[in-house]
Each structure stands twice: as structure tokens, then as C-alpha cells.
Amino acid sequence: MRVDELIANRRRPLFSVELWPPRSAASEERLKGALDELSHYALDFASITYGAGGSTREFTHELVVHLHRNFGLVPVAHLVTAAHSRADLEHILARYAAEGIENVLALRGDPPLDSAAELAAGDLKYAIDLARLASGSYGMCVGVAAHPEGHPEATSFETDMDFLAAKLEVADFAISQFFYTADQFFRLRDALDKRGVAKPLIPGIMAPTSLSTLRRMAELSGTTIPDGTVARLSRYEGDPAGFIAEGTQIAIELASQVLEAGAVGIHVYTMNQAKTTIAIYEALYGNSWTGVAST
Ligand code: FAD
């Protein structure tokens, strides 16, 4: 099933998740447990991250194919241009196509959070080039990344929005980076509306798990964390359970605001944590979805 079809045919706002491929036996067990718990919920698709650096590339392929073959969950395979030759990318896309994988998230790629090393440029420079390849040569449904405050390397917000609008002429949908005020998402949506972009934009929602991780991720992605959010979370430093409960509540509030404003769904950055994801799902959908119908 293609994500653009899922969006077009939705009977309620979509609920999708991002998963990381496991890197060790222990993380594989954790992911299995999370998938078991999540299997009780009506997830619309799962996107699987891709380590541009190399060591975990094959794990992404394995998890994507596993979800597709054995789990009945629509996978979206992340793929990056950085550090790849065109032939590498063609090989990866051809393998996915042969497995019947229909959805790819076309990205440029970033080094891992714990690495200071730069990524080498690939043969294809920008995500739009990969979107063209995946869509044009492999007929895939292609998603791309959108950055609510503009990509940190962009010369300005407006320039980045111009590039994003161009990307969405090729791609079928976008998923936003996480954000911590709904206004950041609305500004992104307004910028695309102003440019006449009608492709779906799915807001990315992430419940913070610790202040240090949140700060590091926010710095790398150029996301502003409002003082009010930091103040709410700071009360629970030294109380991990309290912190996660408050972080989950913040995520639920953001998700409710964007859904009430007509977002097509939400994409939860799960960090492979089922409990937080389920808490968000149940708060929004309960047993029967009674929220505002999306447009
Ligand atoms: P691009 O769209 O290529 O943009 C990169 C920069 O180039 C921007 O500053 C843009 O303004 C500029 N630009 C674009 N087109 C042009 C042009 N024609 N001329 C000049 N400048 C241009 N990273 C990973 O490594 N693995 C993952 O699995 C992963 N998953 C992600 C999922 C989501 C939903 C998001 C939002 C991000 C993800 N990332 C991932 C991070 C992503 O790779 C980084 O944000 C990266 O720095 C930019 O990727 P992009 O696809 O937006 O790049």
C-alpha cells in the first residue's frame, strides 16, 4: 500500500510511527517487545530510519522487509544521498522494489547523534535528486523531510521553503521534523500553502525522554525548545518516570492542536518506546476516534 493512497483514503487522521533498526541483540529484543505491544493498535505505516554512515544500512533493509512480509505493517524505508554512489542507491531501490516495498523517505542524511564526523557527499547532492530517482525509475511513493523552522544549513527560512516546495513537486508527501509549539508547524504549513503546495504534510511528534537528549537533537535539527517546555520538563529532572509522563503529555497536547487544525495525521518519533507511543495513541483515539475530522 502506498502512503499517498493511505492518506487519500483515510477515514480518520493517520497514526504512523518511526522505528530504528536494532544494532544489537538487546535492542533487537526491545524492538520485538515494542512491536508486539504496538501490534494491538491500528498503525497506518512505520518508517524505518537509515544510518548514512554505513554500519547499520543492512539492518534497515532487514527491518523494512520483516515488517512488510511478517507483520502486515506498511513500511516506509528511509534512504539518504550522503555517502552513497548513484549505483549504491539504485541497488538499494531495486532490492526494495523486488520485495514489493512501495514507499521511500528520500533524505540527504546526517551523521549519527553520537558522531562528530562529517558525512561525505554522495553522487546525488540533495534529497530532491533521490526523490526523482525513486519516483521516476522505480515508481515508488516518495516522502521527504520538512523542517518547521527551516533547515539549519539553509540561508533563510524562505529559501528553505522554496527548496521544500520544489521537493514536493517531485515527492508525494512530507513528514516534518519534531517541534514544540504548534505555531512552528502552522508556519511551515502556511509557507507551503503560500507556494501553492497541495501535497500532504504530516507533523512529526516526539515526546522528550531526557533534557540532554532533547537539547542535543534540537541543536542538530535547529528546533527551538520554548522556555515553557523546558520549565515543565525541568521539574522532573532526577525523576525519569515523571519526566516521561510530562514529555508524553506535551506530545499529546501538540498532536491534539495540529489535528484540531486539520493535519492529515501524526507521525510519532517512537525511539522504539511502545509505552509512550501507545499513551499518545490512546489519548488521541481512545477506543473510538472522536476528534475533529481531518481535511
Ligand atoms: P535536503 O532537502 O537535501 O536539504 C538539505 C539542505 O540543502 C537544506 O539546507 C536545503 O535548504 C538545501 N537545499 C535543498 N535543495 C537545494 C538546492 N537545489 N540548492 C541549494 N540548496 C538546496 N537522517 C538520516 O541520516 N537518517 C534518517 O533515517 C533520517 N530520517 C529523517 C526523518 C525525518 C522525518 C526528518 C525530518 C529528518 C530525518 N533525517 C534523517 C535527517 C535529515 O537527513 C537531515 O535533516 C538532513 O540534514 C537534511 O535532509 P533533507 O532531506 O531535508 O535534505
Boltz pocket constraint, residues with backbone or C-beta under 6 A from the ligand:
constraints:
  - pocket:
      binder: B
      contacts: [[A, 48], [A, 49], [A, 50], [A, 51], [A, 52], [A, 78], [A, 79], [A, 80], [A, 105], [A, 106], [A, 107], [A, 108], [A, 109], [A, 110], [A, 111], [A, 125], [A, 126], [A, 127], [A, 128], [A, 144], [A, 145], [A, 146], [A, 147], [A, 151], [A, 152], [A, 153], [A, 154], [A, 155], [A, 159], [A, 160], [A, 163], [A, 167], [A, 175], [A, 176], [A, 177], [A, 178], [A, 204]]
      max_distance: 6.0
